[in-house]
């Protein structure tokens, strides 16, 4: 009988963000740093009225976030410090303001645990959200290899919230580059080859969404990108979850394995 392990339960936790934090913010975080931030956000529960000092195993934290488990925790400390030193711009109504991700980390080498509190100013975008928010399972972002894939996946999730319906949305090319922190790719061919194509390939292969895209021209130049988004059926999504877990090194019996053994799929 399938019984999820604590590690599997961690992967199934929800990342919940206000849509403004996804659609109206600008920040520069590496792939690893984004995974750390998402892991921290996934610790928040719907019942939290304030940020807690969230505590978890260093080993689990490093494995999920792709941090090398070195004996002196140098990589872990460096990764946390880089995030703590970074901020993000967010536009609220007609004003822009700066926010920080992390307020305070505590690393205990002897107990093998880490405690982190998110910054107080992030509360309106992460706590007690009732409307205009996006929710997804942490696992869907953990196998991505590009920092742009996570940004694009979150954007897609924030605009495609009716799972049973196909949805089409167009973005101006410059706007999309800005939202993905990919403005350095001035030439269309570079943005297409280094951001758009690899990100969509990962999303289609390793997430719960399917995305078809089309460039729209104005004269000879690409002016907009049209996305057509749909959700994978439950069986396909379950099989992808199984693949992600196994490729991350979780060899325990998965729900997909259990269903196969029982002859249900």
Secondary structure, 3 states (H helix, E strand, C coil): CCCCCHHHHHHCCEEEEEHHHHHCEECCCCHHHHHHHHHHHCCCCCCCCCCCCEEEEHHHHHHHHCCCCCCCCHHHHHHHHHHHCCEEEEEECCEEEEEECEEEEEEECCCCEEEEEECHHHHHHHCCCCCCEEEEEHHHHCCCCCHHHHHHHHHHHHHCCCCCCCEEEEEEHHHHHHHCCCCCCCCHHHHHHHHHHHHHHHHHHHCCEEEEEEEEEECCEEEEEEEEEEECCHHHHHHHHHHHHHHCCCCCCCHHHHHHHCCCC
